[in-house]
Amino acid sequence: MSFDQAIDIPEIFDADDLRVTLLKEKARYSLRLKSQDVTAIKKASGLKLPAKIMGSTRTKDIICAKLGPDEWIVIADPTQKVKLDKTLAKVSKEFTCSITEISHRNVGFEISGSEAAQLINVGCPMDLSLDKFPVGKAVRTLFESASILLIRTDEHSFHLECWRSFGPYLRDFFARVISTR
């Protein structure tokens, strides 16, 4: 199922070595799993669920991030949705867990370039230096007043998720900051 993001936004904002891209729709799932079942669920689902809180794994089409002791988010290319729906439905019948499809809730941005961390730091006070926020780290935090999920996908790239209602606000914020560079 494809959702209209209902956000009128240019696909990409560019300035020097900085790029903000509104990501296409994604399939998203919130997973709450018992710790004793994680290994079996990983095997049954084929998902590469990270073991460490604030860790993430990434394949070509799927990002999995561990947000708490029993909580993961799965963000996937929409082409994986049918397969994931079937797989996760099977998992939910075999294990005591909570699996919620949340595709409609969020929008995502990719922020990349050598100035990506500086742009994020305009609205987020976290230390995003590579040694403190390494590739693969995933955290819930705030950007200005918006709750976000921030994942470092490579040395100069971040995946930022926010609730759909905050999408226009972040779009305007990024556009304003980039236009002043």
Backbone as a printed PyTorch tensor [residue, N CA C, xyz], in Angstrom:
tensor([[[  0.8450,  -1.1770,   0.0000],
         [  0.0000,   0.0000,   0.0000],
         [  0.8890,   1.2380,   0.0000]],

        [[  0.5970,   2.1700,  -0.8390],
         [  1.3850,   3.3890,  -0.9320],
         [  0.5880,   4.5390,  -0.3290]],

        [[  1.2660,   5.3980,   0.3990],
         [  0.6090,   6.5250,   1.0410],
         [  1.0720,   7.8160,   0.3970]],

        [[  0.1780,   8.7670,   0.2680],
         [  0.5360,  10.0890,  -0.2040],
         [  1.1020,  10.8470,   0.9870]],

        [[  2.3020,  11.3350,   0.8630],
         [  2.9270,  12.0060,   1.9930],
         [  2.2480,  13.3170,   2.3380]],

        [[  1.5260,  13.8730,   1.3950],
         [  0.8160,  15.1300,   1.6090],
         [  1.7620,  16.2330,   2.0940]],

        [[  2.9910,  16.1640,   1.6600],
         [  3.9560,  17.2100,   1.9750],
         [  4.4490,  17.7500,   0.6400]],

        [[  4.1170,  18.9930,   0.3660],
         [  4.5400,  19.6240,  -0.8720],
         [  5.9680,  20.1140,  -0.6640]],

        [[  6.9190,  19.3450,  -1.1620],
         [  8.3230,  19.6330,  -0.8920],
         [  9.1520,  19.2970,  -2.1210]],

        [[ 10.1280,  20.1180,  -2.4080],
         [ 11.0540,  19.6990,  -3.4530],
         [ 11.7000,  18.3860,  -3.0200]],

        [[ 12.0420,  17.5640,  -3.9590],
         [ 12.6590,  16.2790,  -3.6290],
         [ 13.9900,  16.4700,  -2.9090]],

        [[ 14.7430,  17.5250,  -3.2770],
         [ 16.1070,  17.6790,  -2.7670],
         [ 16.4000,  19.1660,  -2.5270]],

        [[ 17.0810,  19.4520,  -1.4100],
         [ 17.6710,  20.7690,  -1.1640],
         [ 19.1760,  20.5770,  -1.2310]],

        [[ 19.8700,  21.4250,  -1.9650],
         [ 21.3180,  21.3340,  -2.1140],
         [ 21.9750,  22.6600,  -1.7680]],

        [[ 23.1390,  22.5910,  -1.1390],
         [ 23.9770,  23.7680,  -0.9180],
         [ 25.3880,  23.2940,  -0.6800]],

        [[ 26.2970,  23.7010,  -1.5370],
         [ 27.7050,  23.2990,  -1.4190],
         [ 27.7930,  21.7910,  -1.1970]],

        [[ 28.3790,  21.3860,  -0.0680],
         [ 28.5290,  19.9570,   0.2120],
         [ 27.5010,  19.5150,   1.2480]],

        [[ 26.2390,  19.8520,   0.9680],
         [ 25.1460,  19.5060,   1.8730],
         [ 23.9100,  19.2070,   1.0380]],

        [[ 23.2510,  18.1120,   1.3590],
         [ 22.0530,  17.7300,   0.6200],
         [ 21.0180,  17.1750,   1.5980]],

        [[ 19.7830,  17.6600,   1.4720],
         [ 18.6570,  17.1350,   2.2440],
         [ 17.6550,  16.5900,   1.2400]],

        [[ 17.3310,  15.3050,   1.3770],
         [ 16.4300,  14.6370,   0.4520],
         [ 15.2390,  14.0770,   1.2110]],

        [[ 14.0400,  14.4100,   0.7560],
         [ 12.8440,  13.7700,   1.2890],
         [ 12.8100,  12.3660,   0.7180]],

        [[ 12.7780,  11.3710,   1.5720],
         [ 12.8000,   9.9890,   1.1130],
         [ 11.4300,   9.5520,   0.6220]],

        [[ 11.4310,   8.6610,  -0.3230],
         [ 10.1780,   8.0790,  -0.8120],
         [  9.5180,   7.3320,   0.3400]],

        [[  8.2580,   6.9930,   0.1560],
         [  7.5400,   6.2400,   1.1860],
         [  8.3000,   4.9760,   1.5530]],

        [[  8.2030,   4.5800,   2.7910],
         [  8.8410,   3.3730,   3.3070],
         [  7.8010,   2.5300,   4.0370]],

        [[  8.0770,   1.2480,   4.1280],
         [  7.2900,   0.3590,   4.9910],
         [  7.9710,   0.4030,   6.3520]],

        [[  7.2000,   0.6430,   7.4040],
         [  7.7790,   0.7760,   8.7460],
         [  7.0010,  -0.0900,   9.7300]],

        [[  7.7460,  -0.6840,  10.6620],
         [  7.1370,  -1.5480,  11.6650],
         [  7.7850,  -1.2580,  13.0170]],

        [[  6.9710,  -1.2280,  14.0300],
         [  7.4420,  -1.1570,  15.4060],
         [  7.3340,  -2.5600,  15.9900]],

        [[  8.4420,  -3.0760,  16.5140],
         [  8.4650,  -4.4230,  17.0920],
         [  8.7560,  -4.3280,  18.5800]],

        [[  7.9760,  -5.0440,  19.3730],
         [  8.2630,  -5.2180,  20.8080],
         [  8.3780,  -6.7160,  21.0240]],

        [[  9.5680,  -7.1740,  21.4250],
         [  9.8550,  -8.5970,  21.5070],
         [ 10.4270,  -8.9570,  22.8710]],

        [[ 10.1160, -10.1640,  23.3310],
         [ 10.7150, -10.6710,  24.5600],
         [ 12.1690, -11.0370,  24.2730]],

        [[ 13.0570, -10.6920,  25.1840],
         [ 14.4890, -10.9200,  24.9530],
         [ 14.8150, -12.3910,  24.6930]],

        [[ 14.0980, -13.2900,  25.3540],
         [ 14.3910, -14.7160,  25.1590],
         [ 13.9520, -15.2120,  23.7780]],

        [[ 13.1360, -14.4510,  23.0660],
         [ 12.6460, -14.8730,  21.7490],
         [ 13.3900, -14.2320,  20.5830]],

        [[ 14.2410, -13.2580,  20.8520],
         [ 14.8590, -12.4730,  19.7760],
         [ 15.6360, -13.3480,  18.7960]],

        [[ 16.4560, -14.2510,  19.2960],
         [ 17.2520, -15.1040,  18.4080],
         [ 16.3540, -15.9350,  17.5010]],

        [[ 15.3110, -16.5230,  18.0680],
         [ 14.3910, -17.3340,  17.2720],
         [ 13.6160, -16.4720,  16.2730]],

        [[ 13.2390, -15.2710,  16.6720],
         [ 12.5090, -14.3730,  15.7720],
         [ 13.4200, -13.9080,  14.6350]],

        [[ 14.6710, -13.6380,  14.9390],
         [ 15.6230, -13.2640,  13.8810],
         [ 15.7240, -14.3850,  12.8540]],

        [[ 15.8070, -15.6130,  13.3400],
         [ 15.9210, -16.7640,  12.4410],
         [ 14.6380, -16.9490,  11.6240]],

        [[ 13.4860, -16.8130,  12.2830],
         [ 12.2040, -17.0160,  11.6030],
         [ 11.8980, -15.9070,  10.5910]],

        [[ 12.3250, -14.6850,  10.9000],
         [ 11.9790, -13.5480,  10.0440],
         [ 13.0600, -13.2210,   9.0160]],

        [[ 14.2940, -13.5940,   9.3070],
         [ 15.4020, -13.2130,   8.4360],
         [ 15.8610, -11.7810,   8.6520]],

        [[ 15.2690, -11.0850,   9.6150],
         [ 15.6640,  -9.7090,   9.8960],
         [ 16.9750,  -9.6900,  10.6820]],

        [[ 17.7990,  -8.7250,  10.3940],
         [ 19.0690,  -8.5650,  11.1040],
         [ 18.8590,  -7.5750,  12.2510]],

        [[ 18.1570,  -8.0280,  13.2830],
         [ 17.8550,  -7.1710,  14.4220],
         [ 19.1180,  -6.9750,  15.2650]],

        [[ 19.5430,  -5.7210,  15.4720],
         [ 20.7480,  -5.4910,  16.2640],
         [ 20.5280,  -5.8830,  17.7260]],

        [[ 21.5970,  -6.3060,  18.3830],
         [ 21.5230,  -6.7240,  19.7770],
         [ 21.7170,  -5.5520,  20.7360]],

        [[ 22.4360,  -4.5360,  20.2990],
         [ 22.7990,  -3.4290,  21.1690],
         [ 21.8020,  -2.2750,  21.0460]],

        [[ 21.3600,  -1.7580,  22.1920],
         [ 20.4850,  -0.5780,  22.1980],
         [ 21.2420,   0.5710,  21.5340]],

        [[ 20.5650,   1.3080,  20.7040],
         [ 21.0920,   2.4140,  19.8950],
         [ 21.9380,   1.9140,  18.7310]],

        [[ 21.7930,   0.6310,  18.3990],
         [ 22.4900,   0.0870,  17.2530],
         [ 21.5320,  -0.0930,  16.0870]],

        [[ 22.0860,  -0.1750,  14.8980],
         [ 21.2570,  -0.4310,  13.7250],
         [ 22.0140,  -1.3360,  12.7730]],

        [[ 21.2530,  -2.0070,  11.9400],
         [ 21.8220,  -2.8010,  10.8520],
         [ 21.1550,  -2.3350,   9.5760]],

        [[ 21.8680,  -2.5290,   8.4760],
         [ 21.3390,  -2.0480,   7.2080],
         [ 21.7060,  -3.0240,   6.1070]],

        [[ 20.7010,  -3.3920,   5.3390],
         [ 20.9290,  -4.1390,   4.1150],
         [ 20.5050,  -3.2230,   2.9780]],

        [[ 20.4910,  -3.7310,   1.7840],
         [ 20.1190,  -2.9040,   0.6330],
         [ 18.7390,  -2.2710,   0.8070]],

        [[ 17.7770,  -3.0490,   1.3300],
         [ 16.3900,  -2.5840,   1.3790],
         [ 15.8120,  -2.3700,   2.7690]],

        [[ 16.5440,  -2.7380,   3.8380],
         [ 15.9540,  -2.7130,   5.1790],
         [ 16.9360,  -2.1540,   6.2070]],

        [[ 16.4300,  -1.2480,   7.0430],
         [ 17.1570,  -0.7630,   8.2120],
         [ 16.4170,  -1.2850,   9.4360]],

        [[ 17.1550,  -1.8600,  10.3760],
         [ 16.5980,  -2.2760,  11.6600],
         [ 17.3650,  -1.5350,  12.7440]],

        [[ 16.6510,  -0.9020,  13.6770],
         [ 17.2960,  -0.1710,  14.7660],
         [ 16.7060,  -0.6240,  16.0920]],

        [[ 17.5740,  -0.8010,  17.0810],
         [ 17.1240,  -1.1660,  18.4220],
         [ 17.0340,   0.1060,  19.2460]],

        [[ 15.8160,   0.4260,  19.6860],
         [ 15.5700,   1.6820,  20.3800],
         [ 15.4840,   1.5270,  21.8920]],

        [[ 15.2890,   0.3120,  22.3650],
         [ 15.1810,   0.0650,  23.8020],
         [ 15.4200,  -1.4040,  24.0680]],

        [[ 15.2990,  -1.8220,  25.3300],
         [ 15.5940,  -3.2160,  25.6780],
         [ 14.7400,  -4.2370,  24.9290]],

        [[ 13.5210,  -3.8510,  24.5830],
         [ 12.6310,  -4.7920,  23.8910],
         [ 11.9780,  -4.1630,  22.6610]],

        [[ 12.5970,  -3.1120,  22.1220],
         [ 11.9460,  -2.3400,  21.0560],
         [ 12.8610,  -2.1260,  19.8580]],

        [[ 12.3200,  -2.4210,  18.6780],
         [ 13.0220,  -2.2180,  17.4140],
         [ 12.0970,  -1.4860,  16.4540]],

        [[ 12.6880,  -0.7960,  15.5000],
         [ 11.9330,  -0.2570,  14.3700],
         [ 12.5670,  -0.8380,  13.1030]],

        [[ 11.7130,  -1.2120,  12.1740],
         [ 12.1500,  -1.7350,  10.8900],
         [ 11.6680,  -0.7590,   9.8230]],

        [[ 12.5820,  -0.2830,   8.9910],
         [ 12.2730,   0.6650,   7.9230],
         [ 12.7120,  -0.0030,   6.6250]],

        [[ 11.7590,  -0.2070,   5.7180],
         [ 12.0740,  -0.9890,   4.5240],
         [ 11.5660,  -0.3180,   3.2560]],

        [[ 12.2220,  -0.6520,   2.1680],
         [ 11.7490,  -0.2470,   0.8560],
         [ 10.3410,  -0.8180,   0.6740]],

        [[  9.4320,  -0.0670,   0.0760],
         [  8.0540,  -0.5610,  -0.0830],
         [  7.9460,  -1.8760,  -0.8540]],

        [[  8.9470,  -2.1950,  -1.6610],
         [  8.9110,  -3.4620,  -2.3900],
         [  9.0120,  -4.6540,  -1.4430]],

        [[  9.4520,  -4.4170,  -0.2200],
         [  9.5900,  -5.4810,   0.7830],
         [  8.3430,  -5.6400,   1.6530]],

        [[  7.3570,  -4.7530,   1.4930],
         [  6.2070,  -4.7200,   2.4010],
         [  5.4010,  -6.0150,   2.3970]],

        [[  5.0580,  -6.5440,   1.2480],
         [  4.2400,  -7.7670,   1.1860],
         [  4.9660,  -8.9100,   1.8790]],

        [[  6.2370,  -9.0570,   1.5710],
         [  7.0390, -10.1190,   2.1960],
         [  7.1200,  -9.9170,   3.7130]],

        [[  7.3910,  -8.6930,   4.1470],
         [  7.4800,  -8.4220,   5.5830],
         [  6.1400,  -8.6340,   6.2770]],

        [[  5.0480,  -8.2040,   5.6510],
         [  3.7230,  -8.4160,   6.2430],
         [  3.4850,  -9.9050,   6.5080]],

        [[  3.7760, -10.7410,   5.5280],
         [  3.5800, -12.1860,   5.6890],
         [  4.5060, -12.7520,   6.7600]],

        [[  5.7650, -12.3770,   6.6900],
         [  6.7460, -12.8860,   7.6510],
         [  6.4010, -12.4670,   9.0730]],

        [[  6.0650, -11.1940,   9.2550],
         [  5.7740, -10.7050,  10.5990],
         [  4.4420, -11.2350,  11.1200]],

        [[  3.4830, -11.4800,  10.2380],
         [  2.2200, -12.1130,  10.6570],
         [  2.4890, -13.5190,  11.1930]],

        [[  3.3620, -14.2390,  10.5140],
         [  3.7330, -15.5880,  10.9630],
         [  4.4330, -15.5200,  12.3220]],

        [[  5.3720, -14.5830,  12.4660],
         [  6.0910, -14.4100,  13.7340],
         [  5.1190, -14.1080,  14.8660]],

        [[  4.1350, -13.2490,  14.6000],
         [  3.1900, -12.8570,  15.6550],
         [  2.3070, -14.0140,  16.1090]],

        [[  2.1400, -15.0260,  15.2610],
         [  1.3700, -16.2050,  15.6520],
         [  2.2060, -17.1950,  16.4530]],

        [[  3.5160, -17.1790,  16.2410],
         [  4.4110, -18.1430,  16.8910],
         [  4.9950, -17.6400,  18.2070]],

        [[  5.0300, -16.3190,  18.4030],
         [  5.6770, -15.7500,  19.5870],
         [  4.7540, -14.7100,  20.2230]],

        [[  4.9690, -14.4890,  21.5120],
         [  4.2700, -13.4050,  22.1910],
         [  5.0590, -12.1360,  21.9150]],

        [[  4.4740, -11.2450,  21.1410],
         [  5.1660, -10.0210,  20.7410],
         [  4.1340,  -8.9970,  20.2840]],

        [[  4.6100,  -7.8080,  20.0520],
         [  3.7660,  -6.7570,  19.4910],
         [  4.4350,  -6.2760,  18.2110]],

        [[  3.7130,  -6.3750,  17.1120],
         [  4.2180,  -5.9150,  15.8220],
         [  3.1680,  -4.9650,  15.2490]],

        [[  3.5620,  -3.7130,  15.0760],
         [  2.6290,  -2.7010,  14.5940],
         [  3.1700,  -2.0800,  13.3170]],

        [[  2.3600,  -2.0940,  12.2840],
         [  2.7350,  -1.4690,  11.0260],
         [  2.5020,   0.0370,  11.1730]],

        [[  3.5510,   0.8440,  10.9960],
         [  3.4740,   2.2890,  11.2250],
         [  3.9150,   3.0950,   9.9920]],

        [[  3.7390,   2.5190,   8.8250],
         [  4.2150,   3.1710,   7.5950],
         [  3.6620,   4.5820,   7.4310]],

        [[  2.4260,   4.7710,   7.7760],
         [  1.7520,   6.0540,   7.5700],
         [  2.1910,   7.1190,   8.5740]],

        [[  2.8340,   6.7330,   9.6620],
         [  3.1140,   7.6600,  10.7560],
         [  4.2790,   8.5990,  10.4810]],

        [[  5.3070,   8.1120,   9.8130],
         [  6.5480,   8.8740,   9.6770],
         [  6.8350,   9.2920,   8.2440]],

        [[  7.7020,  10.2820,   8.1410],
         [  8.3700,  10.6070,   6.8860],
         [  9.8610,  10.6160,   7.2020]],

        [[ 10.6680,  10.3980,   6.1770],
         [ 12.1020,  10.3460,   6.3900],
         [ 12.8400,  11.3280,   5.5030]],

        [[ 13.9650,  11.7900,   6.0030],
         [ 14.8660,  12.6620,   5.2670],
         [ 16.2520,  12.0210,   5.2810]],

        [[ 16.9750,  12.1550,   4.1920],
         [ 18.3930,  11.8110,   4.1920],
         [ 19.1490,  13.1270,   4.1780]],

        [[ 20.0610,  13.2670,   5.1190],
         [ 20.8900,  14.4670,   5.2080],
         [ 22.3240,  14.0010,   4.9770]],

        [[ 22.9420,  14.5170,   3.9250],
         [ 24.2720,  14.0180,   3.5620],
         [ 25.1850,  15.1520,   3.1320]],

        [[ 26.4690,  14.8420,   3.1690],
         [ 27.4990,  15.8040,   2.8050],
         [ 28.3760,  16.0980,   4.0070]],

        [[ 29.4990,  16.7400,   3.7570],
         [ 30.4550,  16.9860,   4.8470],
         [ 29.8940,  17.9210,   5.9220]],

        [[ 28.8350,  18.6660,   5.6050],
         [ 28.2300,  19.5820,   6.5840],
         [ 26.9340,  19.0250,   7.1900]],

        [[ 26.6500,  17.7400,   6.9810],
         [ 25.4060,  17.1430,   7.4760],
         [ 25.2770,  17.2480,   8.9940]],

        [[ 26.3220,  16.8900,   9.7080],
         [ 26.2690,  16.9490,  11.1760],
         [ 26.0410,  18.3790,  11.6580]],

        [[ 26.6720,  19.3550,  11.0010],
         [ 26.4890,  20.7560,  11.3960],
         [ 25.0430,  21.1980,  11.1770]],

        [[ 24.4290,  20.7600,  10.0720],
         [ 23.0300,  21.1150,   9.8330],
         [ 22.1370,  20.5280,  10.9190]],

        [[ 22.3440,  19.2750,  11.2480],
         [ 21.5260,  18.6420,  12.2930],
         [ 21.7590,  19.3390,  13.6290]],

        [[ 23.0010,  19.7310,  13.9060],
         [ 23.3030,  20.3920,  15.1720],
         [ 22.6700,  21.7760,  15.3060]],

        [[ 22.1830,  22.3480,  14.2320],
         [ 21.4550,  23.6120,  14.3350],
         [ 20.2020,  23.4150,  15.1860]],

        [[ 19.5790,  22.2300,  15.0930],
         [ 18.3470,  21.9850,  15.8440],
         [ 18.4370,  20.8660,  16.8530]],

        [[ 19.5880,  20.1980,  16.9460],
         [ 19.7390,  19.0410,  17.8370],
         [ 21.0770,  19.1600,  18.5620]],

        [[ 21.0630,  19.2140,  19.8880],
         [ 22.3010,  19.4770,  20.6270],
         [ 23.2180,  18.2720,  20.8330]],

        [[ 22.9490,  17.1350,  20.2140],
         [ 23.7800,  15.9490,  20.4170],
         [ 25.1780,  16.1310,  19.8130]],

        [[ 26.1490,  15.4780,  20.4140],
         [ 27.5000,  15.4570,  19.8610],
         [ 27.4920,  14.4570,  18.7160]],

        [[ 27.5490,  14.9330,  17.4890],
         [ 27.4900,  14.0790,  16.3060],
         [ 28.8650,  13.8040,  15.7090]],

        [[ 29.9130,  14.0560,  16.4880],
         [ 31.2410,  13.7070,  15.9990],
         [ 31.2880,  12.1990,  15.7880]],

        [[ 32.0900,  11.7700,  14.8440],
         [ 32.1330,  10.3590,  14.4540],
         [ 32.5010,   9.4400,  15.6170]],

        [[ 33.3550,   9.8980,  16.5220],
         [ 33.7330,   9.0420,  17.6510],
         [ 32.6290,   8.9240,  18.6920]],

        [[ 31.7650,   9.9150,  18.8160],
         [ 30.6540,   9.8660,  19.7800],
         [ 29.3660,   9.3300,  19.1580]],

        [[ 29.2070,   9.5180,  17.8570],
         [ 28.0070,   9.0840,  17.1440],
         [ 28.4710,   8.3350,  15.8940]],

        [[ 28.9330,   7.0870,  16.0820],
         [ 29.5210,   6.3370,  14.9590],
         [ 28.4790,   5.8520,  13.9500]],

        [[ 28.9530,   5.4220,  12.8160],
         [ 28.0900,   4.8410,  11.7860],
         [ 27.3170,   3.6810,  12.4130]],

        [[ 26.0040,   3.6660,  12.1950],
         [ 25.1480,   2.6140,  12.7360],
         [ 24.4230,   3.0060,  14.0080]],

        [[ 24.8150,   4.0860,  14.6500],
         [ 24.1400,   4.5040,  15.8790],
         [ 22.7590,   5.0470,  15.5390]],

        [[ 21.7750,   4.6960,  16.3760],
         [ 20.3870,   5.1280,  16.1770],
         [ 19.8250,   5.6070,  17.5060]],

        [[ 19.2850,   6.8120,  17.5250],
         [ 18.7250,   7.3560,  18.7700],
         [ 17.4410,   8.1200,  18.5030]],

        [[ 16.6020,   8.1100,  19.5170],
         [ 15.4750,   9.0400,  19.5380],
         [ 15.9920,  10.2980,  20.2080]],

        [[ 15.6450,  11.4340,  19.6410],
         [ 16.0740,  12.6990,  20.2140],
         [ 15.1200,  13.7880,  19.7370]],

        [[ 15.4870,  15.0200,  19.9760],
         [ 14.6770,  16.1490,  19.5170],
         [ 15.4400,  16.9540,  18.4820]],

        [[ 14.7090,  17.4540,  17.5190],
         [ 15.2320,  18.4320,  16.5730],
         [ 14.3210,  19.6330,  16.7160]],

        [[ 14.8750,  20.7350,  17.2650],
         [ 14.0430,  21.8570,  17.6680],
         [ 12.9860,  21.2840,  18.6080]],

        [[ 11.7210,  21.3490,  18.2950],
         [ 10.6920,  20.7900,  19.1860],
         [ 10.1100,  19.4860,  18.6570]],

        [[ 10.6610,  18.9830,  17.5750],
         [ 10.1200,  17.7780,  16.9450],
         [ 10.8650,  16.5330,  17.4270]],

        [[ 10.1080,  15.5210,  17.7920],
         [ 10.6870,  14.2310,  18.1590],
         [ 11.1540,  13.5490,  16.8750]],

        [[ 12.4010,  13.0490,  16.8860],
         [ 12.9550,  12.4070,  15.6930],
         [ 13.6540,  11.1000,  16.0620]],

        [[ 13.8690,  10.2840,  15.0560],
         [ 14.7630,   9.1440,  15.1250],
         [ 15.9180,   9.4980,  14.1990]],

        [[ 17.1370,   9.4130,  14.7080],
         [ 18.3140,   9.7790,  13.9370],
         [ 19.2420,   8.5760,  13.8520]],

        [[ 19.6010,   8.1990,  12.6290],
         [ 20.4900,   7.0640,  12.3880],
         [ 21.6440,   7.5570,  11.5170]],

        [[ 22.8600,   7.2970,  11.9610],
         [ 24.0190,   7.6320,  11.1170],
         [ 24.2290,   6.4640,  10.1670]],

        [[ 24.1060,   6.7230,   8.8690],
         [ 24.2000,   5.6520,   7.8720],
         [ 25.5840,   5.5530,   7.2430]],

        [[ 26.3510,   6.6270,   7.3150],
         [ 27.7530,   6.5800,   6.9190],
         [ 28.4430,   7.8230,   7.4540]],

        [[ 29.7020,   7.9680,   7.1950],
         [ 30.4700,   9.0370,   7.8410],
         [ 29.8170,  10.4100,   7.6860]],

        [[ 29.2640,  10.6850,   6.5090],
         [ 28.6760,  11.9980,   6.2350],
         [ 27.1970,  11.9060,   5.8600]],

        [[ 26.4950,  10.8810,   6.3450],
         [ 25.0730,  10.7210,   6.0010],
         [ 24.2580,  10.2910,   7.2090]],

        [[ 23.0510,  10.8540,   7.2930],
         [ 22.1250,  10.5340,   8.3710],
         [ 20.7470,  10.2530,   7.7840]],

        [[ 20.0360,   9.3410,   8.4040],
         [ 18.6240,   9.0820,   8.1050],
         [ 17.8630,   9.6760,   9.2790]],

        [[ 16.9800,  10.6190,   9.0020],
         [ 16.1970,  11.2790,  10.0330],
         [ 14.7330,  10.9670,   9.7780]],

        [[ 14.0560,  10.4080,  10.7770],
         [ 12.6220,  10.1170,  10.7030],
         [ 11.8930,  11.0400,  11.6660]],

        [[ 10.7490,  11.5460,  11.2320],
         [  9.9060,  12.3220,  12.1320],
         [  8.4500,  11.9700,  11.8530]],

        [[  7.6060,  12.3240,  12.7860],
         [  6.1840,  12.0960,  12.5420],
         [  5.7650,  12.9500,  11.3490]],

        [[  4.8450,  12.4260,  10.5790],
         [  4.3820,  13.0760,   9.3610],
         [  3.9620,  14.5340,   9.6130]],

        [[  3.3340,  14.7850,  10.7520],
         [  2.8630,  16.1440,  11.0350],
         [  4.0100,  17.1340,  11.2160]],

        [[  5.1990,  16.6520,  11.5740],
         [  6.3610,  17.5260,  11.7050],
         [  7.1230,  17.6850,  10.3880]],

        [[  6.7790,  16.9120,   9.3700],
         [  7.4800,  16.9640,   8.0920],
         [  7.5530,  18.3590,   7.4850]],

        [[  6.4220,  19.0680,   7.3500],
         [  6.4920,  20.4190,   6.7690],
         [  7.3430,  21.3830,   7.6010]],

        [[  7.2810,  21.2420,   8.9210],
         [  8.0830,  22.0930,   9.7960],
         [  9.5760,  21.8560,   9.5410]],

        [[  9.9910,  20.5930,   9.5030],
         [ 11.4010,  20.2950,   9.2560],
         [ 11.8120,  20.7070,   7.8470]],

        [[ 10.9260,  20.4800,   6.8750],
         [ 11.2110,  20.9130,   5.5010],
         [ 11.5020,  22.4030,   5.4730]],

        [[ 10.6380,  23.1920,   6.1000],
         [ 10.8260,  24.6420,   6.1120],
         [ 12.1040,  25.0350,   6.8510]],

        [[ 12.3820,  24.3440,   7.9370],
         [ 13.5920,  24.6170,   8.7110],
         [ 14.8390,  24.3570,   7.8690]],

        [[ 14.8940,  23.1760,   7.2250],
         [ 16.0480,  22.8470,   6.3870],
         [ 16.1860,  23.8350,   5.2390]],

        [[ 15.0760,  24.1880,   4.5950],
         [ 15.1150,  25.1280,   3.4710],
         [ 15.6510,  26.4860,   3.9130]],

        [[ 15.2110,  26.9490,   5.0810],
         [ 15.6450,  28.2430,   5.5890],
         [ 17.1550,  28.2250,   5.9060]],

        [[ 17.6120,  27.1850,   6.5690],
         [ 19.0330,  27.1000,   6.9240],
         [ 19.8950,  26.9680,   5.6740]],

        [[ 19.4890,  26.1030,   4.7570],
         [ 20.2820,  25.8950,   3.5380],
         [ 20.3150,  27.1590,   2.6750]],

        [[ 19.2100,  27.8890,   2.6270],
         [ 19.1700,  29.0870,   1.7800],
         [ 20.0650,  30.1990,   2.3090]],

        [[ 20.4500,  30.1330,   3.5810],
         [ 21.3240,  31.1770,   4.1420],
         [ 22.8010,  30.8310,   3.9980]],

        [[ 23.1240,  29.6840,   3.4180],
         [ 24.5350,  29.2630,   3.2590],
         [ 25.1410,  29.8850,   2.0390]]])
